[in-house]
Amino acid sequence: MKENPLDKTKEGIVERMGWAREKFRKDFKGVKPFNKDPIPDDFLIKYYDNMSLEDEGYIRQTYGDEAVQQRFYDVEQLKLRRK
């Protein structure tokens, strides 16, 4: 069967998108996300301390256990530095 030229075009586009994604990742590492303000530490600690089990379950489903555990650890470290 004859190969479709659009398959080769698609492969080229996917490859270039990968290059661009890698370039953006390197260039914007450590840069504040676009149109986002950082969450104040006081708000973060207050929300963490008053979080219900339903809230925790929701964020674990949304972001995954590993990311949530890392964030919880970061908040606990922040609390220890403030004492």
C-alpha positions as CSV (number, residue, x, y, z in Angstrom):
1,M,0.0,0.0,0.0
2,K,1.2,3.5,-0.9
3,E,2.2,5.7,2.1
4,N,0.2,8.9,2.6
5,P,2.3,12.1,2.4
6,L,0.2,13.6,5.3
7,D,1.7,10.9,7.6
8,K,5.1,12.3,7.1
9,T,3.9,15.9,7.5
10,K,2.2,14.9,10.8
11,E,5.4,13.3,12.1
12,G,7.3,16.5,11.3
13,I,4.8,18.6,13.1
14,V,4.8,16.4,16.2
15,E,8.6,16.5,16.2
16,R,8.8,20.3,15.9
17,M,6.2,20.6,18.7
18,G,8.4,18.4,20.9
19,W,11.3,20.7,20.2
20,A,9.3,23.8,21.0
21,R,7.9,22.3,24.2
22,E,11.4,21.4,25.4
23,K,12.6,24.9,24.5
24,F,9.7,26.5,26.4
25,R,10.4,24.3,29.4
26,K,14.0,25.3,29.6
27,D,13.4,29.0,28.9
28,F,10.5,29.4,31.4
29,K,11.8,27.2,34.2
30,G,11.4,29.2,37.5
31,V,9.3,31.9,35.9
32,K,5.9,32.9,37.3
33,P,3.1,31.3,35.3
34,F,1.3,33.7,32.8
35,N,-1.6,35.7,34.3
36,K,-1.3,33.9,37.7
37,D,-0.5,35.4,41.1
38,P,1.3,33.3,43.8
39,I,-0.9,32.2,46.7
40,P,0.0,34.0,49.9
41,D,1.6,31.8,52.5
42,D,-0.9,32.8,55.2
43,F,-3.9,31.7,53.0
44,L,-2.2,28.4,52.0
45,I,-1.5,27.5,55.7
46,K,-5.1,28.5,56.7
47,Y,-6.6,26.4,53.9
48,Y,-4.3,23.4,54.6
49,D,-5.2,23.5,58.3
50,N,-9.0,23.7,57.7
51,M,-9.2,21.3,54.7
52,S,-11.9,18.6,54.9
53,L,-11.4,15.0,53.9
54,E,-13.6,15.6,50.9
55,D,-11.3,18.5,49.8
56,E,-8.3,16.3,50.2
57,G,-9.9,13.4,48.3
58,Y,-10.8,15.8,45.4
59,I,-7.3,17.3,45.1
60,R,-5.8,13.8,45.3
61,Q,-8.0,12.7,42.4
62,T,-7.3,15.8,40.4
63,Y,-3.5,16.1,40.9
64,G,-2.4,12.6,42.1
65,D,-1.0,11.4,45.4
66,E,2.6,12.2,44.7
67,A,2.0,15.8,43.8
68,V,-0.4,16.3,46.8
69,Q,2.1,14.7,49.2
70,Q,4.9,17.0,48.0
71,R,2.7,20.0,48.4
72,F,1.6,19.0,51.9
73,Y,5.3,18.5,52.8
74,D,6.1,22.0,51.5
75,V,3.3,23.5,53.6
76,E,4.4,21.6,56.7
77,Q,8.0,22.9,56.1
78,L,6.6,26.5,55.7
79,K,4.7,26.1,59.0
80,L,7.9,24.9,60.8
81,R,9.9,27.9,59.5
82,R,7.2,30.3,60.8
83,K,7.3,29.0,64.3
